[in-house]
Amino acid sequence: MHQGAVAHVLADHLWATGAEPRQNVDLPRQLKDVVSRALSGKTLSPRVLGLFIAAFAMDDHTSSQLWRSLLGDRRDHDQHPPDEHQPAQHRTRQHRSDQRRPDQLSASGHRR
């Protein structure tokens, strides 16, 4: 898999959602290290996994499998951490259970 191409897909997603300004033309280059670490298996944070899932428009089944692989049995796979680069409406749809259980949310609105 070509890391530069993957970085461009992630950058396109971030630009399209407004998470990064289009003027940041160096974004694909800035994401290459993140992509390299993720694809090599060295480092994959929940934030980066969320970005991959959103940018590549992965279906719910695939998304659930990936979250389970990353988080193991520590959490319900449908209650993964929100990604700061996902559009708010996407985060809201995915985290309805967070809205019903405020006792499990920190002051910032993220799951503890």
MIZA-934029 format. One record per residue: residue in one letter; residue number from 1; x, z, y of N, C-alpha, C, O in turn. Coordinates in steps of 0.001 Angstrom, whole numbers. Layout:
residues N
residu | num | n.px | n.pz | n.py | ca.px | ca.pz | ca.py | c.px | c.pz | c.py | o.px | o.pz | o.py
A | NUM | X | Z | Y | X | Z | Y | X | Z | Y | X | Z | Y;
...
END
This chain:
residues 112
residu | num | n.px | n.pz | n.py | ca.px | ca.pz | ca.py | c.px | c.pz | c.py | o.px | o.pz | o.py
M | 1 | 855 | 0 | -1169 | 0 | 0 | 0 | 906 | 0 | 1238 | 1872 | 761 | 1301;
H | 2 | 603 | -827 | 2191 | 1403 | -937 | 3399 | 1005 | 156 | 4387 | -117 | 173 | 4895;
Q | 3 | 1932 | 1061 | 4649 | 1643 | 2214 | 5514 | 1258 | 1794 | 6930 | 394 | 2419 | 7547;
G | 4 | 1880 | 761 | 7441 | 1557 | 277 | 8781 | 115 | -203 | 8872 | -559 | 27 | 9876;
A | 5 | -357 | -876 | 7815 | -1744 | -1358 | 7804 | -2724 | -189 | 7760 | -3752 | -204 | 8437;
V | 6 | -2402 | 813 | 6966 | -3256 | 2004 | 6886 | -3289 | 2709 | 8236 | -4350 | 3139 | 8688;
A | 7 | -2137 | 2829 | 8874 | -2064 | 3466 | 10194 | -2914 | 2702 | 11210 | -3538 | 3313 | 12077;
H | 8 | -2942 | 1371 | 11107 | -3775 | 570 | 12020 | -5262 | 822 | 11780 | -6039 | 879 | 12733;
V | 9 | -5664 | 973 | 10531 | -7075 | 1266 | 10237 | -7455 | 2621 | 10836 | -8515 | 2754 | 11448;
L | 10 | -6600 | 3618 | 10663 | -6873 | 4936 | 11228 | -6934 | 4864 | 12750 | -7825 | 5448 | 13367;
A | 11 | -5994 | 4153 | 13350 | -5976 | 4015 | 14808 | -7236 | 3297 | 15290 | -7847 | 3718 | 16272;
D | 12 | -7627 | 2225 | 14616 | -8852 | 1503 | 14997 | -10053 | 2429 | 14976 | -10906 | 2375 | 15862;
H | 13 | -10117 | 3277 | 13964 | -11229 | 4228 | 13864 | -11205 | 5217 | 15032 | -12236 | 5485 | 15650;
L | 14 | -10030 | 5751 | 15325 | -9912 | 6720 | 16417 | -10250 | 6079 | 17761 | -10881 | 6711 | 18608;
W | 15 | -9840 | 4843 | 17958 | -10183 | 4132 | 19194 | -11682 | 3855 | 19254 | -12314 | 4049 | 20293;
A | 16 | -12253 | 3396 | 18130 | -13683 | 3030 | 18098 | -14585 | 4236 | 18338 | -15652 | 4102 | 18938;
T | 17 | -14171 | 5401 | 17879 | -15000 | 6599 | 18041 | -14734 | 7312 | 19360 | -15420 | 8277 | 19696;
G | 18 | -13742 | 6842 | 20105 | -13416 | 7470 | 21374 | -12549 | 8712 | 21238 | -12310 | 9410 | 22223;
A | 19 | -12076 | 8996 | 20030 | -11230 | 10173 | 19823 | -9852 | 9984 | 20456 | -9178 | 10955 | 20801;
E | 20 | -9450 | 8745 | 20602 | -8180 | 8405 | 21256 | -8447 | 7272 | 22231 | -9234 | 6373 | 21936;
P | 21 | -7803 | 7304 | 23385 | -8012 | 6222 | 24356 | -7360 | 4922 | 23879 | -6283 | 4938 | 23283;
R | 22 | -8018 | 3817 | 24145 | -7481 | 2508 | 23755 | -6151 | 2207 | 24445 | -5384 | 1366 | 23976;
Q | 23 | -5883 | 2880 | 25538 | -4617 | 2675 | 26234 | -3430 | 3202 | 25425 | -2285 | 2843 | 25698;
N | 24 | -3698 | 4039 | 24447 | -2633 | 4577 | 23598 | -2272 | 3528 | 22544 | -2638 | 3652 | 21375;
V | 25 | -1552 | 2498 | 22976 | -1218 | 1384 | 22086 | -182 | 1777 | 21038 | 21 | 1050 | 20066;
D | 26 | 469 | 2909 | 21225 | 1457 | 3385 | 20252 | 830 | 4190 | 19122 | 1539 | 4668 | 18236;
L | 27 | -477 | 4345 | 19142 | -1152 | 5191 | 18149 | -837 | 4797 | 16704 | -520 | 5678 | 15905;
P | 28 | -910 | 3512 | 16330 | -582 | 3189 | 14929 | 828 | 3654 | 14538 | 1030 | 4167 | 13437;
R | 29 | 1779 | 3478 | 15420 | 3146 | 3925 | 15146 | 3200 | 5448 | 15041 | 3921 | 5993 | 14205;
Q | 30 | 2437 | 6127 | 15890 | 2403 | 7590 | 15871 | 1790 | 8114 | 14575 | 2123 | 9214 | 14133;
L | 31 | 911 | 7346 | 13974 | 237 | 7778 | 12741 | 1021 | 7439 | 11478 | 667 | 7906 | 10396;
K | 32 | 2076 | 6637 | 11594 | 2807 | 6203 | 10396 | 3379 | 7363 | 9595 | 3341 | 7326 | 8366;
D | 33 | 3906 | 8390 | 10250 | 4455 | 9536 | 9512 | 3354 | 10291 | 8781 | 3539 | 10716 | 7641;
V | 34 | 2211 | 10457 | 9435 | 1068 | 11134 | 8808 | 627 | 10348 | 7573 | 374 | 10921 | 6514;
V | 35 | 541 | 9029 | 7728 | 144 | 8162 | 6616 | 1173 | 8242 | 5496 | 811 | 8353 | 4325;
S | 36 | 2430 | 8187 | 5844 | 3490 | 8248 | 4838 | 3416 | 9545 | 4027 | 3497 | 9524 | 2799;
R | 37 | 3262 | 10669 | 4728 | 3178 | 11961 | 4021 | 1923 | 12054 | 3157 | 1962 | 12605 | 2058;
A | 38 | 820 | 11517 | 3652 | -433 | 11564 | 2887 | -351 | 10689 | 1639 | -727 | 11119 | 549;
L | 39 | 138 | 9471 | 1799 | 185 | 8551 | 663 | 1234 | 8931 | -371 | 1090 | 8611 | -1551;
S | 40 | 2281 | 9609 | 62 | 3320 | 10030 | -879 | 2941 | 11321 | -1605 | 3573 | 11701 | -2591;
G | 41 | 1894 | 11993 | -1100 | 1478 | 13250 | -1712 | 2220 | 14459 | -1175 | 2044 | 15566 | -1682;
K | 42 | 3055 | 14264 | -149 | 3809 | 15390 | 409 | 2897 | 16344 | 1170 | 2949 | 17554 | 955;
T | 43 | 2066 | 15814 | 2053 | 1197 | 16647 | 2887 | -111 | 15924 | 3141 | -125 | 14773 | 3577;
L | 44 | -1197 | 16601 | 2867 | -2518 | 16057 | 3188 | -3395 | 17227 | 3627 | -3869 | 18017 | 2812;
S | 45 | -3592 | 17309 | 4923 | -4416 | 18384 | 5468 | -5883 | 17982 | 5408 | -6195 | 16798 | 5290;
P | 46 | -6781 | 18953 | 5489 | -8207 | 18615 | 5548 | -8533 | 17687 | 6725 | -9379 | 16803 | 6597;
R | 47 | -7873 | 17882 | 7857 | -8115 | 17032 | 9021 | -7753 | 15577 | 8720 | -8495 | 14659 | 9070;
V | 48 | -6617 | 15379 | 8076 | -6168 | 14018 | 7767 | -7054 | 13399 | 6687 | -7385 | 12216 | 6765;
L | 49 | -7438 | 14182 | 5689 | -8342 | 13651 | 4674 | -9659 | 13221 | 5313 | -10183 | 12155 | 4993;
G | 50 | -10188 | 14029 | 6199 | -11421 | 13663 | 6897 | -11269 | 12374 | 7673 | -12189 | 11558 | 7719;
L | 51 | -10112 | 12189 | 8283 | -9851 | 10962 | 9024 | -9810 | 9758 | 8092 | -10397 | 8722 | 8403;
F | 52 | -9130 | 9874 | 6961 | -9090 | 8783 | 5977 | -10499 | 8437 | 5499 | -10865 | 7263 | 5433;
I | 53 | -11281 | 9450 | 5169 | -12639 | 9224 | 4658 | -13489 | 8503 | 5693 | -14206 | 7556 | 5368;
A | 54 | -13407 | 8953 | 6939 | -14206 | 8328 | 7995 | -13715 | 6918 | 8313 | -14520 | 5993 | 8426;
A | 55 | -12408 | 6746 | 8456 | -11846 | 5450 | 8845 | -12094 | 4377 | 7799 | -12313 | 3214 | 8138;
F | 56 | -12063 | 4759 | 6536 | -12277 | 3791 | 5464 | -13721 | 3790 | 4959 | -14034 | 3155 | 3952;
A | 57 | -14596 | 4506 | 5667 | -16030 | 4556 | 5355 | -16272 | 4776 | 3859 | -17017 | 4034 | 3219;
M | 58 | -15634 | 5799 | 3328 | -15771 | 6099 | 1900 | -17160 | 6637 | 1605 | -17741 | 7369 | 2406;
D | 59 | -17680 | 6264 | 449 | -19022 | 6714 | 71 | -19004 | 8198 | -276 | -17943 | 8795 | -460;
D | 60 | -20198 | 8782 | -362 | -20321 | 10228 | -591 | -19678 | 10676 | -1903 | -19055 | 11736 | -1962;
H | 61 | -19828 | 9877 | -2943 | -19268 | 10241 | -4246 | -17738 | 10325 | -4167 | -17137 | 11304 | -4609;
T | 62 | -17131 | 9302 | -3606 | -15674 | 9275 | -3465 | -15207 | 10400 | -2552 | -14227 | 11084 | -2847;
S | 63 | -15915 | 10586 | -1443 | -15584 | 11651 | -505 | -15617 | 13009 | -1199 | -14695 | 13810 | -1039;
S | 64 | -16657 | 13269 | -1959 | -16774 | 14551 | -2670 | -15625 | 14752 | -3651 | -15081 | 15851 | -3760;
Q | 65 | -15260 | 13702 | -4357 | -14149 | 13806 | -5303 | -12842 | 14131 | -4587 | -12051 | 14951 | -5054;
L | 66 | -12630 | 13484 | -3458 | -11405 | 13738 | -2700 | -11356 | 15164 | -2168 | -10320 | 15825 | -2244;
W | 67 | -12483 | 15641 | -1627 | -12514 | 17025 | -1130 | -12280 | 18008 | -2263 | -11553 | 18987 | -2098;
R | 68 | -12891 | 17753 | -3414 | -12688 | 18633 | -4565 | -11225 | 18651 | -4977 | -10672 | 19706 | -5288;
S | 69 | -10599 | 17477 | -4979 | -9184 | 17402 | -5352 | -8307 | 18167 | -4368 | -7359 | 18843 | -4769;
L | 70 | -8621 | 18061 | -3092 | -7813 | 18738 | -2079 | -8060 | 20237 | -2059 | -7119 | 21030 | -2028;
L | 71 | -9324 | 20621 | -2076 | -9671 | 22032 | -1893 | -9864 | 22789 | -3192 | -9904 | 24020 | -3185;
G | 72 | -9982 | 22095 | -4289 | -10193 | 22744 | -5570 | -11521 | 23470 | -5592 | -12496 | 23012 | -4995;
D | 73 | -11561 | 24587 | -6270 | -12788 | 25362 | -6382 | -12928 | 26377 | -5257 | -13841 | 27203 | -5285;
R | 74 | -12052 | 26332 | -4279 | -12101 | 27315 | -3199 | -13358 | 27178 | -2353 | -13805 | 28152 | -1748;
R | 75 | -13930 | 25987 | -2306 | -15121 | 25740 | -1490 | -16032 | 24755 | -2190 | -15617 | 24009 | -3078;
D | 76 | -17245 | 24772 | -1781 | -18188 | 23742 | -2179 | -17710 | 22447 | -1536 | -17426 | 22425 | -338;
H | 77 | -17617 | 21374 | -2304 | -17067 | 20123 | -1787 | -17903 | 19514 | -662 | -17391 | 18694 | 100;
D | 78 | -19160 | 19890 | -541 | -19990 | 19350 | 535 | -19785 | 20104 | 1838 | -20340 | 19720 | 2868;
Q | 79 | -19004 | 21161 | 1810 | -18825 | 21981 | 3007 | -17375 | 21925 | 3468 | -16777 | 22951 | 3790;
H | 80 | -16820 | 20727 | 3496 | -15447 | 20568 | 3925 | -15330 | 20762 | 5427 | -16318 | 20633 | 6150;
P | 81 | -14129 | 21071 | 5900 | -13942 | 21317 | 7327 | -14259 | 20074 | 8141 | -13970 | 18960 | 7703;
P | 82 | -14843 | 20242 | 9310 | -15094 | 19084 | 10154 | -13791 | 18504 | 10653 | -12815 | 19226 | 10855;
D | 83 | -13777 | 17226 | 10847 | -12598 | 16551 | 11338 | -12754 | 16347 | 12828 | -13774 | 15830 | 13285;
E | 84 | -11758 | 16746 | 13583 | -11867 | 16630 | 15036 | -11954 | 15184 | 15486 | -12346 | 14917 | 16622;
H | 85 | -11593 | 14234 | 14608 | -11638 | 12831 | 14998 | -12920 | 12132 | 14550 | -13095 | 10944 | 14822;
Q | 86 | -13813 | 12840 | 13872 | -15075 | 12233 | 13483 | -16047 | 12340 | 14642 | -16014 | 13315 | 15392;
P | 87 | -16915 | 11345 | 14797 | -17938 | 11462 | 15840 | -18819 | 12679 | 15575 | -19051 | 13040 | 14421;
A | 88 | -19303 | 13304 | 16627 | -20105 | 14526 | 16483 | -21303 | 14313 | 15583 | -21617 | 15194 | 14782;
Q | 89 | -21990 | 13178 | 15678 | -23172 | 12964 | 14845 | -22796 | 12914 | 13377 | -23577 | 13352 | 12532;
H | 90 | -21628 | 12397 | 13049 | -21187 | 12336 | 11663 | -20898 | 13743 | 11146 | -21283 | 14090 | 10030;
R | 91 | -20218 | 14552 | 11965 | -19939 | 15936 | 11565 | -21231 | 16698 | 11349 | -21354 | 17439 | 10374;
T | 92 | -22199 | 16531 | 12244 | -23461 | 17264 | 12151 | -24195 | 16919 | 10864 | -24699 | 17808 | 10178;
R | 93 | -24258 | 15652 | 10539 | -24958 | 15224 | 9328 | -24284 | 15814 | 8098 | -24971 | 16227 | 7163;
Q | 94 | -22970 | 15863 | 8077 | -22258 | 16343 | 6908 | -22278 | 17859 | 6785 | -22060 | 18382 | 5692;
H | 95 | -22528 | 18567 | 7851 | -22386 | 20014 | 7827 | -23673 | 20743 | 8161 | -23653 | 21751 | 8868;
R | 96 | -24768 | 20252 | 7670 | -26053 | 20912 | 7932 | -26059 | 22338 | 7419 | -26664 | 23212 | 8041;
S | 97 | -25398 | 22597 | 6293 | -25381 | 23956 | 5756 | -24681 | 24904 | 6726 | -25025 | 26084 | 6786;
D | 98 | -23695 | 24405 | 7494 | -23032 | 25240 | 8491 | -24014 | 25677 | 9563 | -23921 | 26793 | 10074;
Q | 99 | -24951 | 24808 | 9907 | -25909 | 25135 | 10939 | -26889 | 26201 | 10466 | -27403 | 26970 | 11279;
R | 100 | -27152 | 26257 | 9176 | -28108 | 27239 | 8658 | -27457 | 28580 | 8378 | -28168 | 29569 | 8203;
R | 101 | -26126 | 28656 | 8330 | -25449 | 29886 | 7950 | -24437 | 30279 | 9016 | -23231 | 30189 | 8785;
P | 102 | -24909 | 30713 | 10175 | -23987 | 31040 | 11264 | -23080 | 32219 | 10955 | -22043 | 32377 | 11599;
D | 103 | -23446 | 33053 | 9983 | -22611 | 34190 | 9641 | -21281 | 33762 | 9035 | -20342 | 34556 | 8984;
Q | 104 | -21188 | 32509 | 8574 | -19955 | 32025 | 7972 | -19151 | 31160 | 8934 | -18182 | 30519 | 8524;
L | 105 | -19531 | 31132 | 10186 | -18826 | 30316 | 11167 | -18017 | 31219 | 12099 | -18425 | 32335 | 12418;
S | 106 | -16885 | 30718 | 12518 | -16090 | 31441 | 13509 | -16673 | 31169 | 14882 | -17631 | 30407 | 15012;
A | 107 | -16113 | 31774 | 15887 | -16612 | 31584 | 17252 | -16491 | 30134 | 17686 | -17273 | 29679 | 18521;
S | 108 | -15525 | 29393 | 17139 | -15347 | 27998 | 17523 | -16327 | 27071 | 16813 | -16383 | 25878 | 17114;
G | 109 | -17103 | 27616 | 15869 | -18068 | 26783 | 15149 | -17515 | 26220 | 13856 | -18209 | 25472 | 13167;
H | 110 | -16289 | 26559 | 13513 | -15712 | 26074 | 12265 | -15857 | 27142 | 11191 | -15898 | 28338 | 11479;
R | 111 | -15930 | 26699 | 9988 | -16024 | 27579 | 8843 | -14799 | 28465 | 8748 | -13674 | 28001 | 8932;
R | 112 | -15018 | 29757 | 8457 | -13897 | 30685 | 8280 | -13273 | 30510 | 6938 | -12312 | 31205 | 6609;
END
